[in-house]
Amino acid sequence: MRLAVYLDIPYRRDADGYSTDKSVVRFVLALRNHFEELSLLGRVDPFPGRFPYALSDDVGFVPLPWYESVWSLPAVTRALPGTLVSARRAFADVDCAWILGPGPVSVPLVPVAVAGRKRVVLGVRQDYRAYVRHRLPGSRRHPAVPASYALEGAFRTFARRLPVVVVGADLARRYARGSPLFELAVSLVPGELIEEPAGERFLIEPRRPVELLSVGRLDREKSPELLLEMLDLLETADERRWRLTIVGDGPLDEALRAEAGRFGPSVRFLGHVPNGPDLFRLYRESDVFVHVARTEGLPQVLLEAQSFALPVVGTDVGGIRDALGNGSRGMLVPPGRPRDLASAVSELAADEGLRARLARAGLEHARSLSLERQTARLASFLKGPGGGAAG
């Protein structure tokens, strides 16, 4: 069976082929093990270059017209006719099209794929309306805001008749309308790396700082400024020493670095660390993982932290409550509340038994959702009953 996948992420091309800066492509590429052919569709930067995540040679790629940002609706509109022509040709050569959205390109791609009498499966990674609102605070007049409601409505209408893959339990509840539904957790950690930690894993020696780790894009909807507010409260009210490591880049990077200057060596910014050994080492060397987003489906970084026995404090949004087992696999705090965040981190740092208990529960959760297991389950769903194409 031949599968085509569309997700709205940027690609670049150089002499060695195509690549992207979005780690989720590693999960998509792992589907190649379950299909006769796998091809990706995506917008390609006209200027040659290289991103951290390369497409493998055995995966096909269909280049689509470029636009810099999904927020530039005129540019997206100009690219759309060429996109639909290229997609129609690509869908003609596959048995199943997995189209992730909602978005201004993914929504019109759905009827194109359906018209080709292929099996079409939708994919939803987050609440699109909330995502746009948090990306554009105070900009209700921006055309992307009303457009997000229309696009979300269109995808939900499609989902009444088409099978849909959703990331996390919260979206599963929102999209449960009678059509086949698969609740996905995106894990990029192979099962062989998910091991029982050594006995000293949860020991925090008094003379060293408590190592806090955050991994995520430095965008408004991720509210990374709460990390610095949390650290300020911890250093004021708690006698322990703290070190906060922030992994990620984005439009708030420069402002956050300037604000963090007052903390000196207690805060370090590592920028983007590609998903792989270097990032996994950071999970292993940290004491507490802190996730502060305002809106989420189910962030893959939570599963990564759990995979390396790193206890989690996360904001209670989207599918995070379910991922943390209603608090049995991690500590939950309300979004936008730095004092509650600091209190939870302080409690976790002070209690070795609590850290061990939550980390081991998270480890078992991550083991059941390893990269191999999740891609095998997803591939079965994408193939549909009997594993054949739908007419």
Buried (B, 14 or more C-beta within 10 A) or exposed (E): BBBBBBBBBBBBBEEEBBBBBBBBBBBBBBBBEBBEBBBBBBBBEEEEEBBBBBBEEEBBBBBBBBBEEBBEBEBBEEBBEEBBEBBBEBBEBBBBBBBBBBBBBBBBBBEBBBEBEBBBBBBBBBBBBBBBBBBBEEEEEBEBBEBBBEBBEBBBEBBEEBBBBBBBBBBBEBBEEEBEBBBBBBBBBEBEBBEEBEEEBBEBEEEEBBBBBBBBBBBBBBBBBBBBBBBBBBBEEBEBEBBBBBBBBBEBBEEBEEBBEEBEEBBEBBEBBEBEEEBBEBBBEBBBBBBBBBBBBBBBBBBBBBBBBBBBBBBBBBBBBBBBBEEEBBBBBEBBBBEBBBBBBBEBBEBEEBBBBBBBBBBEBBBEBBBBBBBBBBBEBBBBEEEEBBE
